Amino acid sequence: MSTPPEVVRMPRTGWGRHRSLFQWSQPAFWVYATVVVVTALYAFAQQQIIQELSPTGWALSWALLVVYGLPLFLAIYLLDLYEREPISLVLGALVWGAVATTALSAIANDGWGLVVARLGGPVFAAEWTAALTAPLVEETLKAVGVVLIYLIARDEMDDMLDGFVYGAMVGLGFAIVEDVFYFIAIFGGSAGGVLAGFYVRVVSSGFYGHVLYTGLAGMGIAYFVSRRGEASLARRTLVAAGLFAAAVVGHFLWNSPLLDFFPSSVDDIGDWLRIPLAAAIKGLPLLVFVLVLVRLARRRERMWLEAALRSEVDSPALTATELRVLLDPEAKRRSRRDMRERAGPAAERLLKRLQREQVNLAMVRTRSTTDDVPELVRQRQLCKSLRDALLAMPGAELATASARD
Amino acid sequence: MSVEAGSLLPPPPLRERRWIPAIALVALIVGVVSGGHALSGALAETHAGAIAVGDSVEIDPLPGWELAGRFEDPTGIRLTSGSASLDVATLPFGGADVDLLREYVDGVLAAQAEQLRLSQQVGPVRLDSGLTGSRIAYVGVFGDVQTPVEGEITAVVSPTGTGVVFDAWAPSGQLRMALDDLHAMIERAALA
């Protein structure tokens, strides 16, 4: 490696650094911790009331929501292919949504509901309070959680996809606790009521709610903080405000009587089938919008990985074929499967580790100012030693050789 | 010179500056959470104690409940907590409380409802003053409120021939959370 490395434009100078939630010297951490502890008292009291209303329904609600929440949690967490967010920060975002935002929103919505009733009268309030108060109140309080996570660990939010992950986690926490409330208070709390609530709020419309709203707002926040030096302040503000507004409008539309094709009562199978269709009319456009944004963000991450590793190709750490495999998630999965068939599970695990360390190499590369930074040299050696160990395994050489062709 | 000197001042230490966004977020949280309560307090009409409904009924709104309006024919008021409402109407009535309940259901509620379901049983009610009445629950869809509404009607007739109907209602699912307040206000109502 005597030649100077290729100059790569890398906005993500903090890529690969990992910080936990517990940053004792950060004021934002203490704000986060204080609000969560105080609101937890309120949140637990609320859960106690709901549990007393219907103990069986409460337990069933939580059981169903764990079944729904766990896969969604993993799907969001694994969305960032190359740099998973620290688990303590991700859980911190989830807790903010589940505890702090639900408790604060309950108090805030009551107050703003009174304002709507005072200005518009009770009849207007009955129809429009949910649409006029909850979107602004809840989206603001959830977005505060994303900003706090950023302030606690600034290095961790270095792209829009990171913002989506933290925002979606806040939204997921909020949605789960809100669903428990709805299953008991709105759908009656009996086993049948809880199942009906699960069908309406999760099966029919689980893809359209808070996960999307706060994911969008989180992307805006991440854009604002991660594109310094790349986009003007005005542009960053516009994008962040625009995405926050899109989240609020999506939430408003969902809560409002506009485009409301839900049946007023459910009497037959046709009414049950109408529910997912009505939900899709309100929620599908926003879902498509978010999916496009997430896809673009992932493509950008892929470009960064490629840019970061381009200068490492044909070094002892990385071959051109290995880079191609790294950039294609499907090819990566295929290569591991192939390795398992040829050389067994131990070789598959070793290949997985090699690929992970090659991604880490990209992150070390982005942080390195010169080509001979000790950390970079060590990472290259680690990758080489892993590949050597892999090639020494019976059957693995053939697989690696075929992958190079 | 003073401007130049000012521009040469060093920025505040990093630790100090880190508090600024944290404090700003706390202020935002406080504003969002308490702003509605403060604004609704400023917008609310001031009531010193109980509110008169006609000449013979007084009702004392609990904290968080406000007078949303008055209406005539029959004379009445509407109290609201934002999510739930309590309509109180008074009229001269010669029959029993069950008759008053039936008249209100048939003449007012059913007449306005696009869909209406009533509870199977009529329950007894006793006010703090010792007067007794009847209560029935309902779920319905009404022309002026597109969302389904849950409600509870309480009818009481005083010995002097004053009939009072309390119609507590809220969008479906929200009544349960306000029932303690509603029952307390109804039970404390004073009838001449």
Chai-1 contact restraints between the chains, C-beta under 6 A:
chainA,res_idxA,chainB,res_idxB,connection_type,confidence,min_distance_angstrom,max_distance_angstrom,comment,restraint_id
A,P27,B,R18,contact,1.0,0.0,6.0,A-B,restraint_1
A,P27,B,W19,contact,1.0,0.0,6.0,A-B,restraint_2
A,P27,B,A22,contact,1.0,0.0,6.0,A-B,restraint_3
A,A28,B,A22,contact,1.0,0.0,6.0,A-B,restraint_4
A,V31,B,A22,contact,1.0,0.0,6.0,A-B,restraint_5
A,V31,B,V26,contact,1.0,0.0,6.0,A-B,restraint_6
A,L104,B,V33,contact,1.0,0.0,6.0,A-B,restraint_7
A,I107,B,V33,contact,1.0,0.0,6.0,A-B,restraint_8
A,A108,B,V32,contact,1.0,0.0,6.0,A-B,restraint_9
A,A108,B,V33,contact,1.0,0.0,6.0,A-B,restraint_10
A,D110,B,G82,contact,1.0,0.0,6.0,A-B,restraint_11
A,G111,B,G36,contact,1.0,0.0,6.0,A-B,restraint_12
A,G111,B,H37,contact,1.0,0.0,6.0,A-B,restraint_13
A,W112,B,G36,contact,1.0,0.0,6.0,A-B,restraint_14
A,G113,B,G82,contact,1.0,0.0,6.0,A-B,restraint_15
A,G113,B,S83,contact,1.0,0.0,6.0,A-B,restraint_16
A,L114,B,S40,contact,1.0,0.0,6.0,A-B,restraint_17
A,L114,B,G82,contact,1.0,0.0,6.0,A-B,restraint_18
A,V115,B,G36,contact,1.0,0.0,6.0,A-B,restraint_19
A,V115,B,L39,contact,1.0,0.0,6.0,A-B,restraint_20
A,V115,B,S40,contact,1.0,0.0,6.0,A-B,restraint_21
A,A117,B,T80,contact,1.0,0.0,6.0,A-B,restraint_22
A,A117,B,G82,contact,1.0,0.0,6.0,A-B,restraint_23
A,R118,B,S40,contact,1.0,0.0,6.0,A-B,restraint_24
A,R118,B,L43,contact,1.0,0.0,6.0,A-B,restraint_25
A,P122,B,A68,contact,1.0,0.0,6.0,A-B,restraint_26
A,P122,B,R78,contact,1.0,0.0,6.0,A-B,restraint_27
A,P122,B,T80,contact,1.0,0.0,6.0,A-B,restraint_28
A,P122,B,S85,contact,1.0,0.0,6.0,A-B,restraint_29
A,V123,B,D144,contact,1.0,0.0,6.0,A-B,restraint_30
A,V123,B,V145,contact,1.0,0.0,6.0,A-B,restraint_31
A,A126,B,V145,contact,1.0,0.0,6.0,A-B,restraint_32
A,A126,B,P171,contact,1.0,0.0,6.0,A-B,restraint_33
A,E127,B,V145,contact,1.0,0.0,6.0,A-B,restraint_34
A,E127,B,Q146,contact,1.0,0.0,6.0,A-B,restraint_35
A,V137,B,V32,contact,1.0,0.0,6.0,A-B,restraint_36
A,T140,B,V32,contact,1.0,0.0,6.0,A-B,restraint_37
A,V144,B,L25,contact,1.0,0.0,6.0,A-B,restraint_38
A,L151,B,P21,contact,1.0,0.0,6.0,A-B,restraint_39
A,A185,B,G173,contact,1.0,0.0,6.0,A-B,restraint_40
A,I186,B,G173,contact,1.0,0.0,6.0,A-B,restraint_41
A,P257,B,Q146,contact,1.0,0.0,6.0,A-B,restraint_42
A,S264,B,V141,contact,1.0,0.0,6.0,A-B,restraint_43
